[in-house]
Amino acid sequence: MTPTFSIPNIRLFIAFKVFFNSRFYYPVFTILFLDFGLTVAQFSILNAVWAATIVLAEVPSGALADIIGRKQLLVFATSIMIIEIGIISFIPKTDPSIIFIVFLINRVLSGLAEAAA
């Protein structure tokens, strides 16, 4: 019998899950959002959008995994996560409405990545 951790795909999947869930801003998530000038109400809306996106994308992402394969969906989730983190790195702090829209896009992408993963 082959030891479980000697199978390359299992090691890669474990590494994926560890790095996927280690988003750099999660420990200071609320502070980061509020520091950009968002209100607590806006922060709550963004988190509701994130949760709704996950719920709405779970079944379609499962169907997509059946069509294109689980591995391709994980690659998609990783790509979306990189974009999600990347867009908040370049937010201009000059216009509050742009800040909310960028964080809204961030939360939708994060929800899609969670559902796909």
N, C-alpha and C positions, 0 to 999 in steps of 0.2 A: 504494500500500500504506500502511495506517495504522500509524504508529509504535506499538509495543506499549504504552508508558507513557502514551499519550494516551487509552487506553481506561479509562474511570472504574472499571469493576469490577476491572481489574488493579491499579490504584493502591490501591483499597480493600482488595483481598485482601493485597497486600504490607503495607499498614499494619496489617491484622488480624494477620498472622503476626508482625510485629515486636512489636506490643504484647502479643499473646497469650503470646509467649515471654519477656516482660520482667516476670515476677512479682517483686515487690519483695523478697521474702524469699529468693530462690534463692541469692544470694551468701553468705548467712549461715544457710542452711537447717539444717544440722546443729546449729550453735550455738543457733539459735532453739528447735529442738525440745528439745535437752538443757537449755536454760535454763528451760524450763517444767517441768523435773523428770522428764522421760522418761529412761529408761535407754537404753543403747546397744542392748540387746536389743529394747526396744519400738520404738526408731527403725528397727531392721532389719525388724521385723515390719511396720511401717507402710509401708516402702518395698517390701516384698514384696507387700503388699496393693495398693499403687499399680500395680505392674507387672502383677500378675494381673488387676486391673480393666481395664487397657488391653488385654491379650491377649483377655480374655473379651468385651470390648465392641467390638472392631474389626469383626468380621463383622456383628453386629447394627446397628452405626452405619452401615455401608455400605449395608445393606438399607434402613435408615431414610432415608438420603440419596436412595435411588432412589424411595422413596414420597413423602416430603415435599419433597424438593429439597435440593441442597447448600447453598444460601444459608440456608435455614431451619435446617439443622443447624449452620451456623457461628454463627448467632444464638443457638441453644441452647448451643453450646460457650462462647460469650462470657458468657452468663448464668450458666452453671454455674461458670465461672472467677471471676466477681465474687462469687458466693455462697461459693465455696471460700475465697477470700482474706478475705472479710468475716467468716466465722465464727471465724477464728483471731484476729481483732481484738478479740473480746469474750469470750475464754476467762477464766473466773474461776480464779485460781491457788490457790484454797482446797482443792479436792478433786482429788487425783491421778487418781482413776478417771474423773472427768468430763473431765479434760484429755486422757487417752488416747482416750476415746470421741470427743471433738470432733476430735482430730487424725486419728482413724480415718475419721470422716466426711469430713474435709478431703482425705485421700488418696484415698478412693473417688471423691469429686466431681472431684478433679484427674485421676484416671485416666479417668473418663467424658468430661471435657472434652478430654483429649488424644486419646482415641479418636474423638470426634465431630469434632474439628478435622482 
